């Protein structure tokens, strides 16, 4: 399935300051960080429930 692109939009809170690094072979800059997203619902008894999910993110700039 080459040529297809998946797009995701995460709305949440950044857990810590991003950590900047670079790839070992081509020195492309990277930024690593985590985002927390929340899900809230009511169970069958009407009690509120909440779940936090952490997403590990690595962002980079394509070398031109």
N, C-alpha and C positions, 0 to 999 in steps of 0.2 A: 504494500500500500504506500509506496513512495510517493511523495508529492502532496500528501494530505497533512493538514495542520489542525491540531486540537487547540481550542481556545478556552481558557478557564478564567473566570473573574472571581477572586476571593476578596470578601469584605470582612475585615477583622482587625485585630490589634497585634502590632508587632511586639514580640516578647522581649527582645534584647536589641541593642544596637547592631546593625549589620557588620559582618566581619569581611574585610576586603582581602582578597588573595589574587592569584593569577595561575593560569594553567602552566604545567611544568614544561610542556614541549613548545608551545607557541606564544607564551606570555600574554594570553588574552585575560583582561581583568575580569574578576568574578566578585560577586557579593553574595554572602550566605546569611540567611536570617530565618526566623520562624514566625508564622502568623497563627493566632488563635481564632477559631470561629466557634460560635455558640449555636446550640439547637435547644429550643424550649418546647415542651408539649405537656399535655395532661394525660395521665394514665387512666385506666378504666375506672378507678375510684375517684377521679377528679383531682388527684394530687398533682401539683406542678412538678415537673422533672426538668433537669437541665444537664446537657452534656457539652463539654469543651473538647474540641479536636484541634491538635497542633499539626500544622503543615510545614514541612521543611522546604524552604525555597532556595534555589541557586539561580541567580540572574547573571547574564554575561552579555557582553557587546560583541557582535560578530566582527571578526577582524576584516578590515577592508583591503 
